[in-house]
Amino acid sequence: MEYCPDKWVMVKFVTENQVTYKILASWAETYLGGASWKLNSGCTRIEEDDDWYFFYGYSGSVYRCHKKSYGMTGYTMGVYSHWQKQVDESEGASMEIMPEETNFMEIRYE
């Protein structure tokens, strides 16, 4: 399955001995429905062309993310804040949004 979000960010999840990078994707409201979001299963590799990143996930999905669409909507900020509270209450775990200027091609995903 391929997804092409309106906005996206990369979230770095760290547990005691594992680092996982995931795409938090969001789509704007449409006349058929409200705003939505999706978190991929975790990035296994990446490809790029001039305008797009292609993030491949553990589930076999591909997130085609436009390089100029990095960021969150108010809706996904709320989702992320909820997760952050849960992570803050757990021991040995952390979570952060990667900065927009991150060189996503240089990250080791596996």
C-alpha positions in Angstrom: 0.0 0.0 0.0 1.3 3.5 -0.8 0.4 6.6 1.2 0.9 10.2 0.1 0.2 12.5 3.1 -0.5 16.2 3.0 1.9 16.7 6.0 4.4 14.4 7.6 7.1 14.3 10.3 9.6 11.6 11.3 9.3 10.5 14.9 12.3 8.8 16.6 11.3 6.2 19.3 14.0 5.0 21.7 13.5 2.2 24.1 16.2 0.6 26.3 18.0 -1.1 23.4 16.2 -0.1 20.2 15.8 2.9 18.0 12.9 3.1 15.6 12.0 5.8 13.1 8.4 6.2 12.1 6.5 8.5 9.8 3.5 10.3 11.4 1.4 11.3 8.4 -1.7 13.5 8.2 -4.3 14.4 5.7 -6.5 17.5 5.7 -10.2 17.5 6.0 -12.2 16.7 2.9 -15.8 17.1 1.9 -16.1 13.3 2.4 -14.6 13.2 5.9 -12.6 14.8 8.6 -8.9 15.1 9.1 -6.9 11.8 9.6 -3.5 10.6 10.6 -1.5 7.4 10.3 1.7 6.2 11.9 3.8 3.8 9.8 5.1 0.5 11.1 8.7 1.8 11.2 11.1 2.7 8.4 13.3 0.0 7.0 14.8 2.0 4.2 14.5 5.2 2.1 14.8 6.4 -1.5 14.4 9.8 -2.9 14.1 11.8 -6.1 14.1 15.6 -6.6 10.8 16.3 -4.8 9.9 13.2 -2.8 11.1 10.8 -0.1 9.9 7.2 -0.3 9.9 5.6 3.2 9.5 1.8 3.2 8.0 0.3 6.3 8.1 -3.1 8.1 4.5 -3.8 6.9 5.5 -3.4 3.2 3.8 0.0 2.9 5.5 3.0 1.2 5.0 6.6 2.4 5.6 9.0 -0.5 6.4 12.2 1.3 6.9 15.5 -0.5 10.1 17.2 0.7 8.3 20.6 1.1 5.4 19.1 3.2 7.3 18.5 6.4 5.3 19.5 9.5 2.2 18.8 11.6 -1.3 19.9 11.6 -3.0 21.0 14.9 -4.7 17.6 14.9 -1.4 15.6 14.7 0.2 17.9 17.3 -2.6 16.8 19.7 -2.0 13.1 18.8 1.7 13.5 19.4 1.3 15.4 22.7 -0.9 12.6 24.0 1.8 10.0 23.1 4.5 12.2 24.6 2.7 12.2 28.0 2.5 8.4 27.9 6.2 8.1 27.0 7.2 10.6 29.7 5.5 8.3 32.3 7.4 5.2 31.1 11.0 4.4 32.1 13.7 3.8 29.6 11.8 5.3 26.6 11.9 8.5 24.7 10.3 10.1 21.7 11.2 13.1 19.6 10.3 14.7 16.3 13.3 14.9 14.0 14.1 18.4 12.8 13.1 19.4 9.3 16.7 19.9 8.3 17.6 16.3 9.2 19.3 14.5 6.4 16.9 11.5 6.2 19.1 9.8 3.7 21.9 9.4 6.2 19.9 7.7 9.0 20.5 4.0 9.6 16.9 2.6 9.6 17.7 -1.0 10.5 
